[in-house]
Each structure stands twice: as structure tokens, then as C-alpha cells.
Amino acid sequence: MFDLNKLLIDVFDPQAGELVAVVVDTPTDAVPDHDGWRARREMAEEWRDAFIKLGSERNFEVRPIVNFPATGANNGDLPAGATMDGEAVDLIEVLSGSTLVVAMTEFSATAPLAHIAEAADDFRAASMPGVEKRMEGTALAADYAEVAAHCKAIHDAMDGAQLCDVLFTTGHRCWFDVRQRSAEMDDGFLPRGKEGDPIINLPSGETFIVPYEGEILGLPSWTAGTIPVVEDDEMVLFHVVANCVQVVEGDGPVAERYAEFFNDDPARSNIAEVAFGVNSMAEVTGCVLEDEKAGFHWAFGRSDHLGGVVGVDEFETPANVIHQDIVYAKGNPIQIEKADIVHPDGRRVTIIEDGEYKV
């Protein structure tokens, strides 16, 4: 049975004197409400109540729910204003003044939270875009010690590597250049004062890296190949050169939409992440927050919040900013035949073979 109090202690271990903020985004005229979003805001109230109870035992403070108007885009910049208890507040001031932020939002706030963390001495945040109550019986109920151990094993295998060689079950293949980069872990542990990245997703469970994006003069990116994507029962091929989607191949409306999407703003075509999700309790249902923790995935668009160099300024307009994951776990229409980590001496470490983790 899921124990929320235990999860809050295991993941965050809040200490005396802390200031916790549970944050939600709210519908606007441009972004209408729906049942799942309403349920998420109710879930946020439940989590805040659990924090209040734990705070009474551990002597830390919990703010009223922080509400801000939805950005309408994953990882877009946050608005200036918000409300708490019906009172207008400065959103960035409230967030940066908190020691722990839990963002249970419709649209991902991971990137802007990461930028707040860069300027704050005592700040950490869990980004939970699209979280659903049912996940308390799946990925949120995982054994996070086991998750962390699996993340670490893959992290160690990637240390010092130069390529991630991925063969999809369609027969297509892509080589992701991981030179000039270090793998990171989103392993479900975020205590106060944690070394490393102070931002996690929750549910957690992945080891990720931003492919080299060719920012060094005279050193082009090696990321190249063909990535198959299925959407609305239509398979589209992304042909990748120098870490960017250069050509979208397909005959249907999905291919046409993606071709226009990348053409309208080339920064969107940047290969922004390659990752291995290892949460054994994660289920594939179409919610990316949980789906990506179930297996291999990659992302396009913004990367600076994960250690890359493509940020808001590289997009034609802030409204175009996106970081979108595409998942190939069990339950997805395309999966991974084999994924190898290739080291400079030619040594290969097989992470996935025939859809199963080998590390």
C-alpha cells in the first residue's frame, strides 16, 4: 500500500526550518481545464496536507498552494505573477525563497526551476508535470533504493563513453554523440544539501545525458542516423545529422506537421537528451512523466536545463520553447532491439538487448 508520508521522507527528508511550496499551474482562456488537470490540483492539496502533518513533527513550514497561470508550453519561461491564498505574489520570489518546491503542473516547469536553482544557495525542486493520482500505485510506489542502484549502474557504464548506439525494433539506427558530456541520474533522492543536480522529476528513475551539440568550433557532433516515431498510428522517420533532425520522412499528416514544426524554428530540431528509464513500477499509459521512467527515450528541443547549450535564446521566440520526450519502453509501438554504450577504446557495454536491460 502506498505511504505518502514515507515517500516524502524517503525522497525529500525535509528538515527543521525548511520552507516548502507545493505549486500548480491553472487554466487560462488559451489553455482550458480538463478532468485530469482538476484531479492533479486536488492531488496537490493532498500532498500539501501531508507536508503540513510532517512539518508539525519535524518543525518546518509549508506555504499555501502557489497558483500561476499555465504557460501552455513544456519548459517555457514561468510568468511573473502568481497567487497564494488569493493574494497576488511574485512567483520567482516565492519559489526562490523556498527550500523545497514540488511542482504538480500540467506543463513541465523543469527548465525554469533549474534556472532558479542556479541562483539559489538552498533550493531544490521536484517537477511533476502530468502526474496522476493512479501513479501512487505504480511508479511513485517503487523501491527507490533499487531505482537508485540501477541508475548508478548505467551511469557508471556511460562514464567516459563517446557514443550511444541504438537499434530500434523497426531496424532503424541512430548514433548519439556523448562526448564532452557527463551522464546524470534522476534517482528519486532529493534531500536538503544534495550534491549535484537539485532538480528531479517525480516519479523518478532514469539516467540521462545531453548529446554533444557541436558547440565547439571545429568539432562537429557525431549524432546521426534515423529515428522512427509513431504517432496517431502513423510512422514517421526523423533523419538526423549533426545532432539535428534535418529531414522528416512520411506521407501522412503527422509527418507534415512535424516537418512544419521543425522548419518554423530550427532549435526545436535539436537532439536534447538520450536516457534510460529504470523504474520497474512505471507503466506505459501515454503520460510521458511516467512512460519515460519505463525505458529508453530521447528528446528534442531545449537542453540547457539538463547540461546542454540550447536554451530559450536559441529559439525564434520564447513561445516556441519546447523539450519533448519520445519513449520506446515496453508497451510503446516501437521499442529497442539493442542499445550499446561505446567507449573510445572500442569497448561496448550493452545496456538493452531484445527489449530487456542487461545492466
MOWOSUL-V996596 format. One line per field, one symbol per residue. psi: psi as a letter, one per 40 degrees, with the letter a starting at -180 (. if undefined). Layout:
psi->???
This chain:
psi->hhhdddddddddfiiheihhhhhiiiiiddgiiidddddddddddddddddddddddefiihiihhhihhdehhfiiiidiiihfehhihddddddeidhhhhgidhhedddddddddeidghiihhfheiiddeeebdeeihedddddddddddddeheidihhhhieeeiihhhheieihiihgeehfihehiahehiihiigihiihihefehhegiiehiahhhhhhfehhihhhhhfeihdhhhieaddddddddddddhdddehheihihhfheehiheehddddeeeaiiiiibiedeeeaehaddeidideehihhihifiheidhahdihihhideehhhhdhhfeihe.
